[in-house]
Amino acid sequence: MELSLMVTIRIYFIAVMMVLLLPITVIADEKVILNGKIWTGNADQPWVEAIAINNDRIEGVGSSTAISAKYSTANVIDVKGKLVLPGFIDNHVHFMDGALSLVSVNSYDTKSASEFSQVIKDYASKMPKGEWMLGGVWDHENWGGDLPHKNWVDDYTNDNPIYLLRTDGHIAFVNSKALEFAGITKETPDPDGGVIVRDKDGEPTGVLIDNAMLLVSSLYPQPNDSKIDDVFDVGIKETLENGVTQIHSMDMAVWNNLPIFKRAKADGRLKVRTNYYSHITKRHELAAMIKEDGHGDNLLRFGGIKVMVDGALGSGTAWLHEPYSDEPNNSGFPIRPMDELKIMLQESHDYGFQLAIHGIGDKANDEIFKIIDQIGANGNRPRIEHAQHLSPDAFKRFKELGVVAAAHPYHVVDDGRFAEKRLGKTRLAGTYAFKSLIDAGAMVSFGSDWFVAPLKPLLGIYAATTRRTADGKNPDGWIPNEKISVEQAVKAYTINNAYAGNQENDLGTIEVGKLADIVVISDDIFEISPKEIINSKVVMTMIGGQVLFQSE
């Protein structure tokens, strides 16, 4: 596939290469970080001033005086009083989709149907005939809630199929050219677990929900390796600039990203530690690969399985016990039958894989707990990805079954604008309820869900501690009783994520023997108002003792 966005990619690529020339190999000299306000995450020694690093691991922590004396010949990094934290771990990214969103058409901030259409028109005018327009990341809530229609864009995209994802990744918008390419007509039935949105005459409008998206995405041509690698490198640069030292990358059903990561590692371009979760449809292939090659290493490891049970709130596809407040005939739906899902999860568990199960609606989450209990998967740290809307009895189940709540705080900023319209006031008590989860003894870990939300842990910490929504209507916080402390949020991005990825012996805290993954922050986020964290920046990112990003 020849993508018009490649011109933009090449511009990014020049800057990216400056980062990629820095190897993530074991260093030959000692380093010390001095004069910092260093939060270690170690309850026995929570604050220190200095860190000694030998090769890729931490060899000592303590006062600047003591570390300087003991490591007098080491290379010195003087952070001049700035806050130092363990490297941020993001528990849930769709890496290639996120990287693509940086270099493709950007319609996220459009505030009206006409503005959205104009962005598409402007981008299409620069595209050679026949190229696919991918990316998009739009949100119809920004223009009043009306879903887009192919008629908005058909007049100026006759030569180019388009496939643009809603910000939650559970709806795709396509034009008539793409519908024609996929053979979708008014006679095409809805697939199981998906919906082809139609007008009053039964004609497809260009909106495809959940499994209906596969009717197009499974067919469009894939770019060649060189172009994919360019997009990948842009994503790595974005990751390092935001202080993320490890990602938990969730494979999608169509994009098989594992070969991309393996190629990047072989080429020396994989700079960020990656804990890779394969899609459940690839469980047998993953088992065969692990039998042959093992589970990987601290740079690229695998052994987890990702699967979606339902859709998303914004798309009206999250699976609820009761109908949506604004759609009395809709309760959402499961993406696949529960008996089929149970078999797939049982097989995955029998292989020894960690289960990462997407659950948004309260019904979906309750069904996940039921299956985890039935298949006996509670000993392998199963995760519920998002754990977004919970029934009252669900909170205790996390601790009872040893399930990690892999939550994504920026969704409060986004979905808080319309969640009450969708759910009504009563169900909000179990919505993005981070404090209630922690109080119930759940292991809560945080991530971005990038591309769905920005790949910015500091923004996630801001969201979890302020709960201010993007529309500015909740300056003191939406459902403020669910705010958590800065330290709780930082733990969710560090030590709790290391636990969620079964790597707490190597990652998540600044302790002797652990990998030297470290981030330096411009402000002391423990001291400033949580509302000011939105302005804080990452100053330096270190992975395995190597400084891979440093702001000017």
LUMVO-135114 format. One record per residue (C-alpha): z, y, x; residue in one letter. Coordinates in steps of 0.2 Angstrom, whole numbers, plus 5000, padded with zeros to 4 digits. Layout:
ZYXa ...
***
This chain:
500050005000m 499550175007e 500950295002l 500650485002s 502450505007l 502050445024m 501650615030v 503450665026t 504150505034i 503250545051r 504150715051i 505750635049y 505250495061f 505250615076i 507050665073a 507550495070v 506850425086m 508050545095m 509450445087v 508650275089l 508450295108l 510350275109l 510750085111p 512150005102i 512449885117t 514149865126v 514550015136i 514949995155a 516350125156d 517950175148e 518150315136k 519650405129v 519750515114i 521050655117l 521950795107n 521550725090g 522450715074k 522150525072i 522450435056w 522450255062t 522750165045g 524050055053n 525650075043a 526750035059d 525950185069q 524950295056p 524650445067w 524250455086v 523450585097e 522250485108a 521250325109i 520650225124a 519050125122i 518449985134n 516749925131n 516549915112d 518349895107r 519949995106i 521149955121e 522550085118g 523250215106v 524550345109g 524950515115s 523650615124s 524850625139t 525050435140a 523250395137i 522650525150s 523850455163a 523450275160k 521550305160y 521350445172s 519550395177t 518850365160a 517550475151n 518450605140v 517950655123i 519150805118d 519050825099v 520150985100k 521350945086g 520150885074k 520450745061l 519950565068v 519750425056l 519150245057p 517350235053g 516850245035f 516250085027i 515150095012d 515449945001n 513749954991h 512150024996v 510349984991h 509750035008f 507850035007m 507850124990d 509050254997g 507950285012a 506450295002l 507250424991s 507450535006l 505550545009v 504750524992s 504550634976v 506250714972n 506550744953s 508450724952y 508850904950d 507550944937t 508351024922k 506951004909s 505550894904a 504351024909s 505151044926e 505150854928f 503250854924s 502850994936q 503750904950v 502650744947i 501150854945k 501350944962d 501750784971y 500250694963a 499050834968s 499350784987k 499050604984m 497450504989p 496750414975k 497450244971g 499150274980e 500750224971w 502050354968m 503750274971l 505550344971g 505850484959g 507750464955v 507750564939w 509150584926d 508650624908h 510450684904e 509950834914n 508750884901w 509650844885g 509550654885g 507750624879d 506950484889l 505250534898p 503550484890h 501950434899k 501150574890n 502150704900w 501150644916v 499650554912d 498450694912d 498750724931y 499150544937t 497550464931n 497150404948d 498850354954n 500050224947p 501850284946i 503550194946y 505050314946l 506850244945l 508150324934r 509650374945t 510650214940d 509150104945g 509150014927h 507650114920i 505950144927a 504750274921f 502850224923v 501250304918n 499750234909s 498950184925k 500450074930a 500549994913l 498749954914e 498949884931f 500349764925a 499449724909g 500849794897i 500249834880t 500949844862k 500749654861e 501849624877t 503549544872p 505149614879d 505749494893p 507449414892d 508749544898g 507449684897g 506649814885v 504949894884i 505350054875v 504050094862r 503550234850d 503450214831k 501750134832d 502350004845g 501550074860e 502450074876p 503050244881t 503150214899g 505050174900v 505550004906l 507349944905i 508149814917d 507149654917n 505649744910a 505549844926m 505049674935l 503449674925l 502849814936v 503949804952s 503549624955s 501649664956l 501449834965y 500849814983p 502149824997q 501849935012p 501549865029n 502949835042d 502649995052s 502850105036k 504350005030i 505150025048d 504850215047d 505750225031v 507150115037f 507450225052d 507550375041v 508950285032g 509850245048i 509850425053k 510650475036e 511950345037t 512550395054l 512550585050e 513850545036n 515050445047g 514650275039v 514850145053t 514549995042q 513649965025i 513749825013h 511849815008s 511449734991m 509749654991d 508649684975m 507749554966a 506049614971v 506249694988w 506749555001n 507649675013n 508349545025l 506849525036p 506749715037i 508549715044f 508249565056k 506749645063r 507649815065a 509049715075k 507749625086a 506949795090d 508549885094g 508450005079r 509849935068l 511250055074k 512450035059v 513449875056r 512749785041t 513549655030n 512149595020y 512249525002y 510649424997s 510149424979h 510749264969i 508949204966t 508849184985k 510449084987r 509648924992h 508549015005e 510149095012l 511048925013a 509648855023a 509549005035m 511449005038i 511348815041k 510048845054e 510649015062d 512449045056g 513249195048h 512649325060g 513749435071d 514649605070n 513049705069l 512149605056l 513049475046r 512749385030f 513549255018g 513749355002g 512749344986i 512449494974k 512049474955v 512049594940m 512749544924v 512349704914d 511549874916g 512250044916a 513050174905l 511750304907g 510450184902s 511350114887g 511249944895t 513049914900a 513749764890w 515149824879l 516349734867h 515949864853e 514349974850p 514050134859y 514850284850s 513150374850d 512150214847e 512950114833p 511649974834n 511749954853n 513149864863s 512149834878g 511649664884f 511849534898p 510349524910i 510349334909r 511249204898p 513049174904m 512848984905d 511349014917e 512349134927l 513849024928k 512748884936i 512049004948m 513749074953l 514448894954q 513048844966e 513349004976s 515248974977h 514948794982d 513848854997y 515448955002g 514649124998f 515649274994q 515149334976l 514749514973a 514549534954i 513949694946h 514949734930g 514849894921i 515349874903g 517049804897d 516249644890k 515349614906a 516849634916n 517849514905d 516449384906e 516449394925i 518349364926f 518049214914k 516749134926i 517749174942i 519249084934d 518148934928q 517248904944i 518748924955g 518049064966a 519649164967n 519949104985g 518449184993n 518749364989r 517549384974p 517049564970r 516649654955i 515449784959e 515749954950h 517149884939a 516750034929q 517350014911h 518849894908l 519749824893s 521649844893p 521949664899d 520649674913a 521749774925f 522949634929k 521649504931r 521049584948f 522749534956k 522949374947e 521249304953l 521149394969g 519549494964v 519149654974v 518749804963a 517249874973a 517150044964a 516050204967h 516950364964p 515450484963y 514950404947h 516450504940v 515550664945v 513950604937d 514450504922d 515950604917g 514750724909r 514250604895f 515450454895a 516450524880e 514850534870k 514350354874r 516150274873l 517250384862g 518950444868k 519850274866t 518850174878r 518950314891l 520650244896a 519850104905g 518450204913t 518350244932y 520250204931a 520550204950f 522450244949k 522750114936s 521849984946l 522950024961i 524550034951d 524049854944a 523949794962g 522049774963a 521249794980m 520149944977v 518749974989s 517450124988f 515650154991g 514250264986s 512950144977d 511650244986w 510250274981f 511150294964v 512350424972a 512350514988p 512750415004l 514250535008k 516050455009p 516850635010l 515950674994l 516650504987g 518450554993i 518250724984y 517750634968a 519150514968a 520450654972t 519850784960t 518750704947r 517750864944r 516150834935t 514450894941a 514251014925d 515851114930g 516651074914k 518150984921n 518851104935p 520551014934d 519850844934g 519050724920w 520450604915i 521550684928p 522950554927n 521750434936e 521650544952k 522250464967i 522850534984s 521750574999v 522650435009e 522250304995q 520450364995a 520250355014v 521050175014k 519750125000a 518350185012y 519050105028t 520349965028i 520049905010n 518249895013n 518549795029a 519549675018y 518149675005a 516949615018g 518149485026n 518149585042q 519849665043e 520249585060n 518849685068d 518649845057l 519449965046g 520850035056t 521150115074i 522149975082e 522049885099v 520849745099g 519749815085k 517949875086l 517850065091a 517050125075d 517650305073i 517250465064v 517750645068v 517950765053i 517750955053s 519350985043d 521050895040d 520650825023i 522550775022f 523050955023e 521751055014i 521551064995s 520550914988p 519451034980k 518951094998e 518450925004i 516750944997i 516451075011n 517050965025s 515750885037k 515650735049v 515650805067v 515450635076m 515050455073t 515450325085m 515050135083i 515650015096g 516150145108g 514450235107q 514250415100v 512750395089l 512950555080f 513650725085q 513450885076s 512851035086e 
***
